[in-house]
Amino acid sequence: KLPLTVEEIMNFGESNRELFIKSSTYSIIPITVTEMGLTISWIFSSDPKSISFSVVYQESEDTPLDQYKVLIPMTRCNSHKETIRGQVKVRNAGIYTLIFDNTFSRFISKRVFYHLAVERPIIYDGSDFP
């Protein structure tokens, strides 16, 4: 699957997406970002049980794995009991990858329902001042 762009995420609207993650596997959502200062935010829940979640950053598709930056370490989320919300601020252009990890589950596949949003910073330039 190709990385998503900021424009594609902005066109999601309010709709939720769904991932099906088989037991002992993981699924990734790479987001290609070209402008700094944006905020990428997410909301997700899982069914039937918990899922692990992480966010990593790479400068480009050619970046070696050992140079990826972990922005949010892999964390087991009780997203089957509560909705998980989070965000990351874009400080550098590159690829921000959301990882939904089900490798710890040997038998149970999971569904992840997620929504992504991208916000541009509001820059006040004083132009509406009388």
KAWO-V603490 format. One record per backbone hydrogen bond with DSSP energy under -0.5 kcal/mol. NH is the residue of the N-H (numbers start at 0). CO is the residue of the C=O. Records with the same first field share a line. If there is no record, write none. Layout:
NH = CO ; CO
This chain:
3 = 29
5 = 31
8 = 4
9 = 5
10 = 6
11 = 8
12 = 9
14 = 11
16 = 113
18 = 111
20 = 18 ; 109
21 = 19
23 = 101 ; 104
24 = 21
26 = 99
28 = 97
30 = 95
31 = 3
32 = 30 ; 93
36 = 89
37 = 34
38 = 118
39 = 87
40 = 38 ; 116
41 = 85
42 = 114
43 = 83
44 = 112
45 = 78
46 = 110
50 = 76
51 = 100
52 = 74
53 = 98
54 = 71
55 = 96
56 = 68
57 = 94
62 = 59
66 = 63
67 = 64
68 = 56
69 = 67
70 = 54 ; 68
71 = 54
74 = 52
76 = 50
78 = 76
80 = 77
81 = 77
83 = 43
85 = 41
87 = 39
89 = 37
90 = 88
93 = 32
94 = 57
95 = 30 ; 93
96 = 55 ; 94
97 = 28 ; 95
98 = 53
99 = 26 ; 97
100 = 51 ; 98
101 = 24 ; 99
104 = 101
105 = 103
108 = 106
109 = 20
110 = 46
111 = 18
112 = 44 ; 110
113 = 16 ; 111
114 = 42
116 = 40
118 = 38
122 = 120
123 = 121
124 = 122
128 = 125
